[in-house]
Amino acid sequence: MRPCYCKSGLLFSQCCEPILKVEVVAQTALTLMKSRYSAYCLGDVNYLQATTHDHIWSDEELKMIQDWADNSFWQHLEIVNSSEDRVEFKAYYIYEGKQHVHHEKSVFVKVNDMWKYVDGEILEDKIDFLRNEKCICQSGLKYKRCCFLKIKA
């Protein structure tokens, strides 16, 4: 009974899990984007590949994405803006002992009633959390007592 990785407020079993298991299809580009974030949290590269439009991934790309997914501590997904076929988001994570944010404006296309990720514009974004702020992961703890402990000094 865990909350969904996409921070929808729903349980994972009621939100992204049925989409990841291909029991239902994502009804919107935003829903697909959220399920793809959950796939990164779970290291489900097969789902990421299956939901990408018109791109054949090399073994090297797959290995790199798998490594990024598996070795990142995914903290939070923030939806900045969305429309029918575009989603701007920020995905906060810790990788190799450093705090990061992946800020992207993604483009999606509907193919045979299924949404697919096409491409995205990655935006430069600086992260500056104050140690006494509430943690981005929504644990309720201060950043210094939560995710900051995963960062290598």
C-alpha positions in Angstrom: 0.0 0.0 0.0 2.6 2.5 -1.1 1.8 6.0 -2.5 2.5 6.4 -6.2 5.9 7.6 -7.2 4.4 10.4 -9.3 3.1 12.1 -6.2 -0.5 12.0 -7.4 -1.8 11.4 -3.9 -3.1 8.0 -5.0 -1.8 4.6 -4.2 0.7 3.2 -6.7 -1.8 0.3 -7.3 -4.5 2.8 -8.3 -2.3 5.2 -10.3 0.8 4.2 -12.4 1.0 0.5 -11.6 -1.8 -0.6 -14.0 -0.3 1.5 -16.7 3.2 0.1 -16.2 1.7 -3.4 -16.2 -0.1 -2.5 -19.5 -3.5 -3.3 -17.9 -4.7 0.1 -19.0 -3.3 2.7 -21.4 -2.4 6.2 -20.4 -5.4 8.4 -21.4 -3.3 11.7 -21.6 0.2 12.8 -22.3 0.4 13.9 -18.7 -0.6 10.5 -17.4 2.0 8.9 -19.7 4.6 11.3 -18.4 3.8 10.5 -14.8 3.9 6.7 -15.5 7.3 7.2 -17.2 8.6 8.9 -14.0 7.4 6.0 -12.0 9.2 3.7 -14.4 12.4 5.6 -13.8 11.9 5.2 -10.0 11.5 1.4 -10.5 14.2 1.1 -13.2 11.7 -0.2 -15.7 13.7 0.6 -18.9 11.5 -1.8 -21.0 8.5 0.4 -20.3 10.5 3.5 -21.1 11.6 2.0 -24.4 8.0 0.8 -25.2 6.5 4.2 -24.6 9.1 6.1 -26.7 8.0 7.0 -30.3 10.1 6.1 -33.3 13.4 5.6 -31.7 15.5 2.4 -31.5 17.7 2.4 -28.5 21.2 1.1 -28.8 22.5 -1.3 -26.1 24.7 1.5 -24.8 21.8 3.9 -24.4 19.8 1.2 -22.6 22.6 0.5 -20.3 23.1 4.2 -19.6 19.4 4.8 -18.8 19.3 1.7 -16.7 22.3 2.9 -14.7 20.8 6.3 -14.2 17.4 4.9 -13.1 18.9 2.3 -10.8 21.5 4.5 -9.2 19.4 7.6 -8.6 17.4 8.3 -5.6 14.2 9.7 -7.1 12.7 12.3 -4.7 9.9 14.2 -6.3 8.0 15.0 -9.5 6.8 18.5 -10.1 4.5 19.3 -13.0 5.2 22.8 -14.1 2.8 23.0 -17.1 0.9 20.7 -19.4 -1.3 20.8 -22.5 -2.7 18.1 -24.7 0.6 16.9 -26.2 3.3 18.7 -24.0 4.3 18.4 -20.4 6.9 20.5 -18.6 8.2 18.9 -15.5 11.0 18.9 -12.9 12.2 15.5 -11.6 14.3 15.9 -8.4 16.9 13.1 -7.7 20.2 12.4 -6.1 22.8 10.8 -8.4 26.4 10.0 -7.6 26.1 11.8 -4.2 24.8 15.1 -5.7 21.4 16.8 -5.8 20.0 17.2 -9.3 16.9 18.3 -11.1 15.9 17.2 -14.6 13.8 20.0 -16.0 12.3 19.2 -19.3 9.6 20.3 -21.8 8.4 17.0 -23.3 6.5 16.4 -26.5 4.2 13.5 -26.9 2.2 12.0 -29.8 -0.9 9.8 -29.9 -0.4 6.7 -32.1 -3.2 4.2 -32.4 -4.9 5.5 -29.3 -1.7 5.3 -27.3 0.4 8.2 -26.1 4.2 8.0 -26.8 7.1 10.2 -25.7 8.7 11.9 -28.7 11.4 14.2 -27.4 12.1 16.9 -25.0 13.9 20.2 -24.5 16.1 20.0 -21.4 16.3 23.2 -19.5 19.1 24.4 -17.3 17.9 24.6 -13.7 19.9 25.3 -10.5 18.8 23.7 -7.3 19.4 25.5 -4.0 17.6 23.9 -1.1 18.0 25.4 2.3 18.9 22.9 4.9 16.0 23.9 7.2 13.3 23.8 4.4 10.9 20.9 4.3 12.5 18.1 2.1 11.5 18.0 -1.6 10.6 14.3 -1.2 7.6 15.3 1.0 8.7 13.2 4.0 7.7 16.0 6.3 11.3 16.2 7.6 13.7 19.1 7.1 16.0 18.7 4.1 19.1 18.4 6.4 17.5 15.5 8.3 16.3 13.7 5.2 17.6 13.7 1.6 20.6 15.9 2.4 22.0 12.9 4.3 22.3 11.0 1.0 24.6 13.7 -0.5 28.3 13.2 -0.4 30.2 16.1 1.0 
